[in-house]
Each structure stands twice: as C-alpha cells, then as structure tokens.
Amino acid sequence: MATAGVQEVRVPPLTSTSEPPSLFDGTTRLYISYICPYAQRVWITRNYKGLQDKIKLVPIDLQNRPAWYKEKVYPENKVPSLEHNGKVLGESLDLVKYIDDNFEGPSLVPSDPAKKEFGEELISHVDTFTKELYSALKGDPIHQAGPAFDYLENALGKFGDGPFFLGQFSWVDIAYVPFVERFQLVFADVFKHDITEGRPKLATWIERTPYAMCNKWKPNGSEQD
C-alpha cells in the first residue's frame, strides 16, 4: 500500500457558478463527489495505483452542480466519470477496470483462475449486499443486517494468503469498502452496534483496506483523526 501515504489537498468542489476546465485538452480527469461511495471506488483505484499525477481529480458539488457538466462532459449528469483520450466514460466498477487495464500500477485483478472466478461472484453480489443493508435500516437493523455481514466474513476466509477477499488487495475490496465503512459508522453511531463483533476477519479487513486513500484528508492536506 505504498501510495496510502500520499497527501493530497482537497480543492473546493465545482458549483453552478464555476467555469469548466479546458475540456478534451489531453488532460485525464476524474470527476467525482468527495462523499459519493461510487466515486470513491474510482478515487481509491487511482490512488492505489499511484496515478495522482496522471489523473486529475475534478470534484463536483452534486447539490449545486454546474450545467456544463451535463451539457459538455457527461450527459448522464452523475459521478464518477473519467475524461480520457477524447472520450468520457462512466459507471464506477467499469471505471475501476478501465483504469486498471489502461494505466500503470499494481494490478487489481488476480491472474489465478480460482481467485478471478470468486472475485466475479463477489462483484455480482455487491448490489444485493447494499440493498439488503439499506432495507435492514428500515426494519430491525441489527437482526436483519447480520446475514449480509456474515456473508462478508465467510467470503474473507476463502483464501489464506492475505486479509482481503482474494487474499491480496483487489477490485473486489474497492467495490465493497465505501459502503461497508458507511454502514459501520451508521450502526455504531445510531444503533450503538459494532458490525465487526464476532467477525474478526471483517474487523481486520476494515482496518487494512486503504479507504484512507480518499477519505482521510482535510482540505488543507492534513490527516483527519
């Protein structure tokens, strides 16, 4: 995780009154919202692969987004999107794979066939996982959310060569971590419940996963507590 220590000053998000950057000038730009979990997937990917100098972050204020973003950059008008080689691409997991395939840095998809197959299985489950947890928040959260977190605990025991889903850090960890971190905070703050209780592998995974690459810097570049 050599890139985890790179400190990056957060610039203010662009708003409806902001001028657009010089679009399609050869600069590779990643349009994000600082607080969007889907955008954070791609942000983590960029930072993990050490691409801070090659992919420029362009934060957008989703509550007051500039009209030019939809009109000139990404008609879907959502984040994340990536401006690269004269085109703009979207969808978070597609962008994770695209950056992994088209830029230097450590690979996020293992070559081992068994790990690759299990990774695809976990990726196909991520939307179900988030839906189950959002649904649980509307009912009996601690009881209803248990099976979703147990699924992760069991999945983390599949391979023994590292603390991550596929042993070593991969795009699967990136797919899940922004959502798991959010639910961990909600369950702790609102329901006074520790989602890692009785789930030691999940606890280690949360501690070791480099979510800090996109989430631990204040606007002046100093680390949050």
C-alpha positions as CSV (number, residue, x, y, z in Angstrom):
1,M,0.0,0.0,0.0
2,A,2.8,2.3,-0.8
3,T,0.6,5.1,-2.1
4,A,-1.5,5.3,1.1
5,G,0.7,8.0,2.5
6,V,0.4,10.4,-0.4
7,Q,-1.3,13.5,0.9
8,E,-3.5,15.4,-1.5
9,V,-5.0,18.8,-0.9
10,R,-8.7,18.8,-1.5
11,V,-9.8,21.6,-3.7
12,P,-13.3,23.0,-3.3
13,P,-16.0,21.3,-5.4
14,L,-17.1,23.0,-8.6
15,T,-20.6,24.5,-8.4
16,S,-23.1,26.1,-10.8
17,T,-21.1,29.3,-10.9
18,S,-17.8,27.5,-11.7
19,E,-16.2,27.7,-15.1
20,P,-15.4,24.4,-16.8
21,P,-11.9,23.1,-17.1
22,S,-10.3,23.1,-20.5
23,L,-12.1,20.0,-21.7
24,F,-10.5,17.5,-24.0
25,D,-7.1,19.1,-23.9
26,G,-5.3,15.9,-23.3
27,T,-5.6,16.0,-19.5
28,T,-7.1,12.9,-17.9
29,R,-9.8,14.0,-15.4
30,L,-11.7,12.0,-12.9
31,Y,-15.0,13.8,-12.0
32,I,-16.2,12.8,-8.5
33,S,-18.1,13.9,-5.4
34,Y,-16.0,13.6,-2.3
35,I,-18.8,11.9,-0.4
36,C,-20.2,9.6,-3.1
37,P,-19.3,5.9,-2.5
38,Y,-19.4,5.1,-6.2
39,A,-17.0,7.9,-7.0
40,Q,-14.8,6.8,-4.0
41,R,-14.3,3.4,-5.7
42,V,-12.6,5.0,-8.6
43,W,-10.8,7.5,-6.4
44,I,-9.3,4.6,-4.3
45,T,-8.3,2.9,-7.6
46,R,-6.5,6.0,-8.8
47,N,-4.6,6.5,-5.6
48,Y,-3.8,2.8,-5.0
49,K,-2.2,2.6,-8.5
50,G,-0.2,5.8,-7.8
51,L,-1.8,7.9,-10.5
52,Q,-2.3,11.1,-8.6
53,D,-0.1,12.9,-11.1
54,K,-1.7,11.3,-14.2
55,I,-5.4,11.5,-13.4
56,K,-6.6,14.9,-12.2
57,L,-9.4,15.0,-9.7
58,V,-12.3,17.3,-10.5
59,P,-14.8,17.4,-7.6
60,I,-18.4,18.3,-8.3
61,D,-21.0,19.7,-5.9
62,L,-23.9,17.4,-6.5
63,Q,-26.3,19.7,-4.7
64,N,-25.3,22.6,-6.9
65,R,-23.7,21.0,-9.9
66,P,-22.6,23.1,-12.9
67,A,-24.8,22.9,-16.0
68,W,-21.8,22.4,-18.3
69,Y,-21.1,19.0,-16.6
70,K,-24.2,17.5,-18.2
71,E,-24.0,19.6,-21.4
72,K,-20.3,19.2,-22.2
73,V,-18.9,16.4,-20.1
74,Y,-21.3,13.6,-19.1
75,P,-24.9,13.6,-20.3
76,E,-25.8,11.1,-17.5
77,N,-25.0,14.0,-15.1
78,K,-23.7,11.8,-12.4
79,V,-20.4,10.8,-10.9
80,P,-18.0,9.3,-11.3
81,S,-16.9,9.9,-14.9
82,L,-13.5,9.7,-16.5
83,E,-12.3,12.0,-19.3
84,H,-9.5,10.1,-21.2
85,N,-8.3,10.1,-24.7
86,G,-11.0,12.4,-26.0
87,K,-13.9,10.5,-24.5
88,V,-15.8,10.3,-21.3
89,L,-16.7,7.1,-19.6
90,G,-18.9,6.3,-16.6
91,E,-20.1,3.6,-14.1
92,S,-17.9,3.1,-11.1
93,L,-16.9,-0.6,-11.5
94,D,-16.4,-0.2,-15.2
95,L,-14.0,2.7,-14.5
96,V,-12.1,0.7,-11.9
97,K,-11.5,-2.0,-14.5
98,Y,-10.7,0.6,-17.2
99,I,-8.1,2.3,-15.1
100,D,-6.6,-1.0,-14.1
101,D,-6.4,-2.1,-17.7
102,N,-5.1,1.2,-19.2
103,F,-2.8,2.7,-16.6
104,E,0.4,1.6,-14.9
105,G,0.5,0.4,-11.3
106,P,-0.3,-2.7,-9.3
107,S,-3.0,-4.9,-10.9
108,L,-6.3,-5.1,-9.2
109,V,-7.5,-8.4,-10.9
110,P,-5.6,-11.6,-9.9
111,S,-4.3,-13.9,-12.6
112,D,-5.2,-17.0,-10.6
113,P,-8.4,-18.5,-12.2
114,A,-10.0,-19.5,-8.9
115,K,-9.5,-16.1,-7.4
116,K,-10.7,-14.4,-10.6
117,E,-13.9,-16.6,-10.6
118,F,-14.6,-15.9,-6.9
119,G,-14.0,-12.2,-7.5
120,E,-16.6,-12.1,-10.2
121,E,-19.0,-13.9,-7.8
122,L,-18.4,-11.3,-5.2
123,I,-18.8,-8.4,-7.6
124,S,-22.1,-9.8,-8.8
125,H,-23.3,-9.8,-5.2
126,V,-22.3,-6.3,-4.2
127,D,-25.6,-4.7,-5.3
128,T,-27.5,-7.3,-3.4
129,F,-25.4,-6.6,-0.3
130,T,-26.1,-2.9,-0.3
131,K,-29.8,-3.4,-1.0
132,E,-30.1,-5.8,1.9
133,L,-28.4,-3.3,4.3
134,Y,-30.5,-0.3,3.2
135,S,-33.6,-2.5,3.6
136,A,-32.4,-3.5,7.1
137,L,-32.2,0.1,8.2
138,K,-35.9,0.4,7.7
139,G,-36.8,-2.6,9.9
140,D,-34.8,-4.4,12.6
141,P,-31.3,-3.3,11.6
142,I,-29.1,-5.4,13.8
143,H,-31.0,-8.6,13.3
144,Q,-31.7,-8.1,9.6
145,A,-28.2,-6.9,8.6
146,G,-26.5,-9.8,10.3
147,P,-26.6,-12.2,7.3
148,A,-25.1,-9.6,5.0
149,F,-22.1,-9.0,7.2
150,D,-21.8,-12.8,7.8
151,Y,-21.6,-13.2,4.0
152,L,-18.5,-10.9,4.0
153,E,-16.9,-12.7,7.0
154,N,-17.3,-16.0,5.2
155,A,-16.0,-14.7,1.9
156,L,-12.9,-13.2,3.7
157,G,-12.0,-16.8,4.8
158,K,-11.8,-18.2,1.2
159,F,-8.1,-17.5,0.7
160,G,-5.4,-17.6,3.3
161,D,-2.6,-15.5,1.7
162,G,-3.8,-12.1,2.8
163,P,-6.6,-10.2,4.7
164,F,-8.5,-9.3,1.6
165,F,-11.3,-11.0,-0.3
166,L,-8.9,-12.5,-2.8
167,G,-6.0,-12.7,-0.4
168,Q,-4.3,-9.6,-1.9
169,F,-6.0,-6.3,-2.4
170,S,-8.2,-6.2,-5.5
171,W,-11.1,-4.5,-7.2
172,V,-13.4,-6.6,-5.0
173,D,-12.3,-4.8,-1.9
174,I,-12.7,-1.5,-3.7
175,A,-16.3,-2.4,-4.7
176,Y,-17.3,-3.0,-1.1
177,V,-15.3,-0.8,1.2
178,P,-17.0,2.6,0.7
179,F,-20.4,1.0,1.6
180,V,-19.1,-1.1,4.5
181,E,-17.4,1.9,6.0
182,R,-20.7,3.9,5.8
183,F,-22.7,1.1,7.4
184,Q,-20.1,0.6,10.1
185,L,-20.5,4.3,11.1
186,V,-24.3,4.2,10.9
187,F,-24.6,1.1,13.0
188,A,-22.1,2.4,15.6
189,D,-23.5,5.9,15.8
190,V,-27.2,5.3,15.5
191,F,-27.7,1.8,16.8
192,K,-24.6,1.5,19.1
193,H,-23.7,-1.7,17.4
194,D,-20.3,-2.9,16.3
195,I,-20.7,-4.8,13.0
196,T,-17.3,-6.5,13.5
197,E,-18.3,-8.1,16.8
198,G,-17.9,-11.8,16.3
199,R,-16.4,-11.2,12.8
200,P,-12.7,-11.0,13.2
201,K,-11.9,-11.2,9.5
202,L,-14.2,-8.3,8.8
203,A,-12.6,-6.3,11.5
204,T,-9.1,-6.9,10.1
205,W,-10.3,-6.2,6.5
206,I,-11.7,-2.8,7.5
207,E,-8.5,-1.9,9.3
208,R,-6.3,-3.0,6.4
209,T,-8.3,-1.7,3.5
210,P,-6.9,1.6,2.2
211,Y,-10.1,3.5,2.3
212,A,-8.0,6.3,3.8
213,M,-6.6,6.9,0.4
214,C,-9.6,9.0,-0.4
215,N,-11.3,9.7,2.9
216,K,-8.7,10.8,5.4
217,W,-7.5,14.2,4.2
218,K,-8.8,17.6,5.3
219,P,-9.0,20.4,2.8
220,N,-5.5,21.7,3.9
221,G,-4.0,18.2,3.3
222,S,-3.6,17.2,6.9
223,E,-4.8,13.9,8.1
224,Q,-8.2,13.6,9.9
225,D,-8.4,12.0,13.3
